[in-house]
Amino acid sequence: MSKKKGKAVSFDAMVKFFIQYYDLPTKTDIDKLVERIDRLEMLMQDIAAGGVTSGRAARRSGRRKATRPRAATTAADTVYAAMLSFKKGADLADIQAKTGFGEKKLRNIIFRLHKLGRIQRLSRGVYRAKPD
């Protein structure tokens, strides 16, 4: 008796099987991801420029909310301005009460401001802003 021969498996079918079985991304998957990343980057640029509010809500209602211009101050600028109001220096608790920032955020900002030379350390935990 002779054995029955099945169809020969094509190379393309074998590649498709491995791609599906191992869940490998294809060129079209990568292209879709790149397109989504580009859209997100454009949206981030628009938000940074202050021209876009929530896109999904605006599309649903058919109109955009009026955006108010945001102040161009950073958290470091806020802390620096708060420290300028303390002539003899301020500790972390004083700055935290004035700005409302959390302790970890304040420590990081104070470290950066000190490293940049915008504030000086008077004693342990007490800092004073250097006037510009």
C-alpha positions in Angstrom: 0.0 0.0 0.0 1.2 3.4 -0.8 0.9 6.4 1.6 -1.4 9.2 0.6 0.4 12.4 0.1 -1.1 15.6 1.4 -0.8 19.0 -0.1 2.6 20.7 0.2 2.6 23.6 2.6 3.5 26.8 1.0 6.1 29.1 2.5 3.6 32.0 2.8 1.1 29.9 4.7 3.9 28.8 7.1 5.0 32.4 7.7 1.4 33.5 8.3 1.0 30.6 10.8 4.1 31.6 12.8 3.1 35.3 12.8 -0.4 34.4 14.1 0.8 31.7 16.5 3.5 33.8 18.1 1.5 37.1 17.8 4.3 38.9 15.9 3.5 42.4 14.7 3.3 42.9 11.0 4.2 45.9 8.9 0.6 47.1 8.9 0.5 46.8 12.7 3.7 48.9 13.0 2.3 51.5 10.5 -0.9 51.8 12.5 1.1 52.4 15.7 3.3 55.0 14.1 0.3 56.8 12.8 -1.3 56.8 16.3 2.0 58.1 17.9 2.1 60.9 15.3 -1.4 61.9 16.1 -0.6 61.9 19.9 2.5 64.0 19.3 0.5 66.5 17.3 -2.1 66.6 20.0 0.5 67.2 22.7 2.0 70.0 20.7 -1.5 71.6 20.3 -2.1 71.3 24.0 1.3 72.8 24.8 0.4 75.7 22.6 -2.9 76.1 24.5 -5.2 75.6 21.6 -6.9 72.3 22.3 -9.3 71.1 24.9 -10.6 67.5 25.3 -11.0 66.3 21.7 -13.6 63.6 22.4 -15.9 65.8 24.4 -15.6 68.6 21.8 -16.5 66.1 19.0 -19.5 64.8 20.9 -21.0 68.2 21.6 -20.0 69.6 18.1 -18.3 72.6 19.6 -15.1 73.4 21.5 -14.9 74.8 25.0 -13.5 78.2 25.3 -9.9 77.9 26.5 -8.4 80.4 28.9 -4.8 81.2 28.4 -2.7 79.3 30.9 0.1 80.9 32.7 3.5 79.9 31.4 4.8 79.2 34.9 6.3 76.0 35.9 6.3 74.4 39.3 9.9 75.5 39.8 8.9 79.1 39.1 6.1 78.8 41.6 8.4 77.5 44.3 11.0 80.2 43.5 8.4 82.9 43.7 7.2 81.6 47.0 10.8 81.5 48.3 11.3 85.2 47.3 8.6 86.2 49.8 10.7 84.8 52.6 13.6 87.2 53.1 15.3 85.3 55.9 14.9 81.9 54.2 12.3 79.2 54.4 12.1 75.6 55.3 10.2 72.9 53.6 7.1 73.3 55.7 6.9 77.0 54.9 7.2 76.5 51.2 4.8 73.6 51.3 2.2 75.8 53.0 2.7 78.6 50.5 2.6 76.4 47.3 0.5 73.5 48.3 2.9 71.0 46.6 3.7 67.6 48.1 6.9 66.9 50.0 8.5 64.7 47.3 7.8 67.2 44.6 9.2 70.1 46.7 12.3 68.2 47.5 13.0 67.5 43.8 12.3 71.2 42.8 14.5 72.5 45.6 17.3 70.2 44.6 17.1 71.4 41.0 16.9 75.1 42.0 19.9 74.7 44.2 21.8 72.8 41.5 21.0 75.6 39.0 22.2 78.2 41.6 18.8 80.0 41.9 18.6 79.4 45.6 21.2 79.1 48.4 21.3 76.8 51.3 21.5 78.7 54.6 21.5 75.7 56.9 20.1 72.2 56.8 16.6 72.4 55.4 16.6 76.2 55.2 16.9 77.8 51.8 16.7 81.4 50.5 16.1 82.5 46.9 18.8 84.5 45.2 17.2 87.5 43.5 17.5 87.4 39.7 
